Structures are given as structure tokens and as C-alpha cells.
């Protein structure tokens, strides 16, 4: 069974988009939100849901 990890990115719009590109290139990303303006700081925030695949239990023979 897969597990999900939620990630929040915050920064300048172009920087956040670049990091999302890097994350999606190496991980299974189930969902990426639209950009939301930050409340206190300049820039935007975006939310990602990453799927963590199950790995076989190494402790079992």
C-alpha cells in the first residue's frame, strides 16, 4: 500500500515552479495545487502530494 506525503513550497513563483519540476522528475507526484499568494511574505505557496511507494520489508526472510 502506498503512503502520501504532503509538501508545502513557498517562495518566488518562478523558483517554486522550478523546484516542482525537479520534484516531479524524480518522484510520483499525485497532486500540485495552484499558486496561492503568501499572506505575510512576497511570493506564492503551492502544495504537493507525493506518493511514497511501499518497499519490501527487509527484516523478513
N, CA, C and O atoms as a printed pandas DataFrame, in Angstrom:
     atom_number atom_name residue_name chain_id  residue_number  x_coord  y_coord  z_coord
0              1         N          UNK        A               1    0.838   -1.179    0.000
1              2        CA          UNK        A               1    0.000    0.000    0.000
2              3         C          UNK        A               1    0.886    1.248    0.000
3              4         O          UNK        A               1    1.850    1.320    0.762
4              5         N          UNK        A               2    0.577    2.198   -0.822
5              6        CA          UNK        A               2    1.337    3.435   -0.912
6              7         C          UNK        A               2    0.955    4.383    0.218
7              8         O          UNK        A               2   -0.136    4.312    0.783
8              9         N          UNK        A               3    1.890    5.266    0.521
9             10        CA          UNK        A               3    1.636    6.301    1.515
10            11         C          UNK        A               3    1.780    7.655    0.841
11            12         O          UNK        A               3    2.437    7.768   -0.193
12            13         N          UNK        A               4    1.176    8.675    1.416
13            14        CA          UNK        A               4    1.231   10.011    0.845
14            15         C          UNK        A               4    2.005   10.940    1.762
15            16         O          UNK        A               4    1.910   10.839    2.985
16            17         N          UNK        A               5    2.773   11.844    1.168
17            18        CA          UNK        A               5    3.492   12.885    1.898
18            19         C          UNK        A               5    3.042   14.221    1.327
19            20         O          UNK        A               5    3.047   14.419    0.112
20            21         N          UNK        A               6    2.657   15.130    2.203
21            22        CA          UNK        A               6    2.232   16.472    1.792
22            23         C          UNK        A               6    3.424   17.416    1.932
23            24         O          UNK        A               6    4.123   17.400    2.945
24            25         N          UNK        A               7    3.646   18.234    0.910
25            26        CA          UNK        A               7    4.753   19.186    0.900
26            27         C          UNK        A               7    4.200   20.573    0.600
27            28         O          UNK        A               7    3.364   20.735   -0.289
28            29         N          UNK        A               8    4.671   21.572    1.344
29            30        CA          UNK        A               8    4.320   22.961    1.040
30            31         C          UNK        A               8    5.590   23.682    0.614
31            32         O          UNK        A               8    6.601   23.652    1.315
32            33         N          UNK        A               9    5.523   24.326   -0.538
33            34        CA          UNK        A               9    6.636   25.129   -1.044
34            35         C          UNK        A               9    6.236   26.589   -0.987
35            36         O          UNK        A               9    5.085   26.931   -1.256
36            37         N          UNK        A              10    7.179   27.453   -0.638
37            38        CA          UNK        A              10    6.903   28.870   -0.557
38            39         C          UNK        A              10    8.107   29.633   -1.081
39            40         O          UNK        A              10    9.244   29.317   -0.730
40            41         N          UNK        A              11    7.867   30.637   -1.920
41            42        CA          UNK        A              11    8.944   31.449   -2.470
42            43         C          UNK        A              11    8.476   32.205   -3.694
43            44         O          UNK        A              11    7.278   32.314   -3.954
44            45         N          UNK        A              12    9.429   32.723   -4.437
45            46        CA          UNK        A              12    9.098   33.415   -5.675
46            47         C          UNK        A              12    8.486   32.418   -6.658
47            48         O          UNK        A              12    8.901   31.260   -6.710
48            49         N          UNK        A              13    7.523   32.855   -7.420
49            50        CA          UNK        A              13    6.752   31.973   -8.299
50            51         C          UNK        A              13    7.630   31.135   -9.224
51            52         O          UNK        A              13    7.421   29.928   -9.343
52            53         N          UNK        A              14    8.615   31.761   -9.884
53            54        CA          UNK        A              14    9.485   31.024  -10.805
54            55         C          UNK        A              14   10.343   29.997  -10.069
55            56         O          UNK        A              14   10.566   28.898  -10.578
56            57         N          UNK        A              15   10.825   30.346   -8.880
57            58        CA          UNK        A              15   11.643   29.419   -8.095
58            59         C          UNK        A              15   10.823   28.208   -7.650
59            60         O          UNK        A              15   11.286   27.070   -7.732
60            61         N          UNK        A              16    9.608   28.466   -7.180
61            62        CA          UNK        A              16    8.734   27.375   -6.744
62            63         C          UNK        A              16    8.415   26.452   -7.924
63            64         O          UNK        A              16    8.433   25.230   -7.779
64            65         N          UNK        A              17    8.126   27.031   -9.078
65            66        CA          UNK        A              17    7.831   26.218  -10.268
66            67         C          UNK        A              17    9.035   25.359  -10.656
67            68         O          UNK        A              17    8.868   24.206  -11.054
68            69         N          UNK        A              18   10.234   25.904  -10.544
69            70        CA          UNK        A              18   11.440   25.139  -10.858
70            71         C          UNK        A              18   11.649   23.970   -9.917
71            72         O          UNK        A              18   12.044   22.886  -10.348
72            73         N          UNK        A              19   11.387   24.181   -8.634
73            74        CA          UNK        A              19   11.518   23.094   -7.663
74            75         C          UNK        A              19   10.456   22.026   -7.918
75            76         O          UNK        A              19   10.735   20.832   -7.799
76            77         N          UNK        A              20    9.260   22.443   -8.262
77            78        CA          UNK        A              20    8.203   21.472   -8.599
78            79         C          UNK        A              20    8.632   20.625   -9.791
79            80         O          UNK        A              20    8.419   19.412   -9.791
80            81         N          UNK        A              21    9.230   21.239  -10.802
81            82        CA          UNK        A              21    9.724   20.477  -11.954
82            83         C          UNK        A              21   10.750   19.437  -11.522
83            84         O          UNK        A              21   10.721   18.304  -12.004
84            85         N          UNK        A              22   11.650   19.805  -10.627
85            86        CA          UNK        A              22   12.670   18.864  -10.153
86            87         C          UNK        A              22   12.059   17.733   -9.337
87            88         O          UNK        A              22   12.453   16.576   -9.480
88            89         N          UNK        A              23   11.098   18.067   -8.486
89            90        CA          UNK        A              23   10.453   17.038   -7.671
90            91         C          UNK        A              23    9.677   16.060   -8.547
91            92         O          UNK        A              23    9.762   14.848   -8.353
92            93         N          UNK        A              24    8.917   16.587   -9.516
93            94        CA          UNK        A              24    8.104   15.707  -10.364
94            95         C          UNK        A              24    8.962   14.848  -11.291
95            96         O          UNK        A              24    8.512   13.799  -11.753
96            97         N          UNK        A              25   10.193   15.283  -11.566
97            98        CA          UNK        A              25   11.086   14.483  -12.405
98            99         C          UNK        A              25   11.568   13.230  -11.682
99           100         O          UNK        A              25   11.891   12.231  -12.324
100          101         N          UNK        A              26   11.621   13.275  -10.341
101          102        CA          UNK        A              26   12.168   12.145   -9.609
102          103         C          UNK        A              26   11.199   11.396   -8.729
103          104         O          UNK        A              26   11.501   10.296   -8.267
104          105         N          UNK        A              27   10.039   11.978   -8.489
105          106        CA          UNK        A              27    9.069   11.355   -7.581
106          107         C          UNK        A              27    7.696   11.270   -8.244
107          108         O          UNK        A              27    7.406   11.983   -9.205
108          109         N          UNK        A              28    6.865   10.386   -7.711
109          110        CA          UNK        A              28    5.489   10.256   -8.185
110          111         C          UNK        A              28    4.640   11.290   -7.454
111          112         O          UNK        A              28    4.316   11.121   -6.279
112          113         N          UNK        A              29    4.284   12.356   -8.156
113          114        CA          UNK        A              29    3.501   13.437   -7.560
114          115         C          UNK        A              29    2.046   13.264   -7.972
115          116         O          UNK        A              29    1.719   13.286   -9.159
116          117         N          UNK        A              30    1.175   13.093   -6.981
117          118        CA          UNK        A              30   -0.239   12.854   -7.245
118          119         C          UNK        A              30   -1.008   14.141   -7.499
119          120         O          UNK        A              30   -1.986   14.148   -8.246
120          121         N          UNK        A              31   -0.562   15.245   -6.868
121          122        CA          UNK        A              31   -1.337   16.477   -6.967
122          123         C          UNK        A              31   -0.434   17.684   -6.730
123          124         O          UNK        A              31    0.445   17.657   -5.869
124          125         N          UNK        A              32   -0.664   18.743   -7.507
125          126        CA          UNK        A              32    0.014   20.026   -7.327
126          127         C          UNK        A              32   -1.059   21.107   -7.335
127          128         O          UNK        A              32   -1.868   21.181   -8.260
128          129         N          UNK        A              33   -1.061   21.936   -6.312
129          130        CA          UNK        A              33   -2.086   22.976   -6.222
130          131         C          UNK        A              33   -1.744   24.146   -7.129
131          132         O          UNK        A              33   -0.624   24.271   -7.625
132          133         N          UNK        A              34   -2.719   24.979   -7.327
133          134        CA          UNK        A              34   -2.492   26.265   -7.989
134          135         C          UNK        A              34   -1.688   27.149   -7.031
135          136         O          UNK        A              34   -1.673   26.893   -5.827
136          137         N          UNK        A              35   -1.025   28.176   -7.545
137          138        CA          UNK        A              35   -0.292   29.068   -6.640
138          139         C          UNK        A              35   -1.238   29.956   -5.838
139          140         O          UNK        A              35   -2.203   30.504   -6.370
140          141         N          UNK        A              36   -0.942   30.085   -4.564
141          142        CA          UNK        A              36   -1.685   30.976   -3.673
142          143         C          UNK        A              36   -0.737   32.086   -3.222
143          144         O          UNK        A              36    0.412   31.796   -2.888
144          145         N          UNK        A              37   -1.173   33.335   -3.200
145          146        CA          UNK        A              37   -0.292   34.403   -2.707
146          147         C          UNK        A              37    0.030   34.189   -1.227
147          148         O          UNK        A              37   -0.849   33.837   -0.440
148          149         N          UNK        A              38    1.292   34.402   -0.855
149          150        CA          UNK        A              38    1.656   34.326    0.560
150          151         C          UNK        A              38    0.970   35.450    1.325
151          152         O          UNK        A              38    0.758   36.539    0.792
152          153         N          UNK        A              39    0.632   35.179    2.555
153          154        CA          UNK        A              39   -0.076   36.179    3.365
154          155         C          UNK        A              39    0.856   37.254    3.905
155          156         O          UNK        A              39    0.525   38.439    3.864
156          157         N          UNK        A              40    2.013   36.854    4.408
157          158        CA          UNK        A              40    2.911   37.813    5.056
158          159         C          UNK        A              40    4.154   38.119    4.243
159          160         O          UNK        A              40    4.710   39.213    4.345
160          161         N          UNK        A              41    4.585   37.185    3.453
161          162        CA          UNK        A              41    5.822   37.341    2.683
162          163         C          UNK        A              41    5.493   37.495    1.208
163          164         O          UNK        A              41    4.413   37.105    0.764
164          165         N          UNK        A              42    6.425   38.065    0.446
165          166        CA          UNK        A              42    6.204   38.110   -1.004
166          167         C          UNK        A              42    6.269   36.703   -1.593
167          168         O          UNK        A              42    6.787   35.781   -0.963
168          169         N          UNK        A              43    5.750   36.549   -2.783
169          170        CA          UNK        A              43    5.805   35.257   -3.460
170          171         C          UNK        A              43    4.523   34.466   -3.311
171          172         O          UNK        A              43    3.467   35.003   -2.978
172          173         N          UNK        A              44    4.647   33.171   -3.570
173          174        CA          UNK        A              44    3.490   32.278   -3.560
174          175         C          UNK        A              44    3.793   31.034   -2.738
175          176         O          UNK        A              44    4.936   30.769   -2.366
176          177         N          UNK        A              45    2.744   30.286   -2.470
177          178        CA          UNK        A              45    2.903   28.963   -1.871
178          179         C          UNK        A              45    2.119   27.967   -2.708
179          180         O          UNK        A              45    1.067   28.285   -3.264
180          181         N          UNK        A              46    2.654   26.754   -2.786
181          182        CA          UNK        A              46    1.986   25.673   -3.512
182          183         C          UNK        A              46    2.126   24.405   -2.702
183          184         O          UNK        A              46    3.088   24.218   -1.957
184          185         N          UNK        A              47    1.149   23.544   -2.866
185          186        CA          UNK        A              47    1.080   22.309   -2.099
186          187         C          UNK        A              47    1.175   21.118   -3.049
187          188         O          UNK        A              47    0.538   21.092   -4.102
188          189         N          UNK        A              48    1.979   20.138   -2.659
189          190        CA          UNK        A              48    2.155   18.922   -3.451
190          191         C          UNK        A              48    1.784   17.715   -2.608
191          192         O          UNK        A              48    1.967   17.718   -1.391
192          193         N          UNK        A              49    1.265   16.689   -3.258
193          194        CA          UNK        A              49    1.048   15.397   -2.634
194          195         C          UNK        A              49    1.928   14.399   -3.373
195          196         O          UNK        A              49    1.756   14.169   -4.570
196          197         N          UNK        A              50    2.878   13.805   -2.641
197          198        CA          UNK        A              50    3.832   12.868   -3.219
198          199         C          UNK        A              50    3.489   11.462   -2.756
199          200         O          UNK        A              50    3.207   11.245   -1.578
200          201         N          UNK        A              51    3.512   10.515   -3.670
201          202        CA          UNK        A              51    3.234    9.113   -3.359
202          203         C          UNK        A              51    4.547    8.430   -3.011
203          204         O          UNK        A              51    5.494    8.436   -3.797
204          205         N          UNK        A              52    4.590    7.840   -1.821
205          206        CA          UNK        A              52    5.766    7.089   -1.377
206          207         C          UNK        A              52    5.463    5.616   -1.593
207          208         O          UNK        A              52    4.581    5.064   -0.934
208          209         N          UNK        A              53    6.182    4.970   -2.507
209          210        CA          UNK        A              53    5.877    3.555   -2.773
210          211         C          UNK        A              53    6.294    2.670   -1.608
211          212         O          UNK        A              53    7.224    2.977   -0.863
212          213         N          UNK        A              54    5.585    1.576   -1.480
213          214        CA          UNK        A              54    5.970    0.594   -0.467
214          215         C          UNK        A              54    7.271   -0.063   -0.884
215          216         O          UNK        A              54    7.538   -0.272   -2.067
216          217         N          UNK        A              55    8.064   -0.380    0.108
217          218        CA          UNK        A              55    9.279   -1.149   -0.141
218          219         C          UNK        A              55    9.138   -2.469    0.595
219          220         O          UNK        A              55    8.540   -2.520    1.670
220          221         N          UNK        A              56    9.673   -3.517    0.036
221          222        CA          UNK        A              56    9.583   -4.806    0.719
222          223         C          UNK        A              56   10.230   -4.727    2.094
223          224         O          UNK        A              56   11.244   -4.051    2.266
224          225         N          UNK        A              57    9.658   -5.403    3.060
225          226        CA          UNK        A              57   10.195   -5.429    4.412
226          227         C          UNK        A              57   11.505   -6.211    4.396
227          228         O          UNK        A              57   11.507   -7.418    4.155
228          229         N          UNK        A              58   12.591   -5.541    4.646
229          230        CA          UNK        A              58   13.920   -6.158    4.591
230          231         C          UNK        A              58   14.183   -7.091    5.767
231          232         O          UNK        A              58   15.113   -7.894    5.708
232          233         N          UNK        A              59   13.388   -7.007    6.837
233          234        CA          UNK        A              59   13.637   -7.828    8.022
234          235         C          UNK        A              59   13.069   -9.242    7.894
235          236         O          UNK        A              59   13.416  -10.120    8.685
236          237         N          UNK        A              60   12.205   -9.468    6.912
237          238        CA          UNK        A              60   11.632  -10.810    6.741
238          239         C          UNK        A              60   12.514  -11.651    5.839
239          240         O          UNK        A              60   13.083  -11.149    4.870
240          241         N          UNK        A              61   12.627  -12.941    6.161
241          242        CA          UNK        A              61   13.444  -13.848    5.318
242          243         C          UNK        A              61   12.775  -14.187    4.012
243          244         O          UNK        A              61   13.335  -14.932    3.207
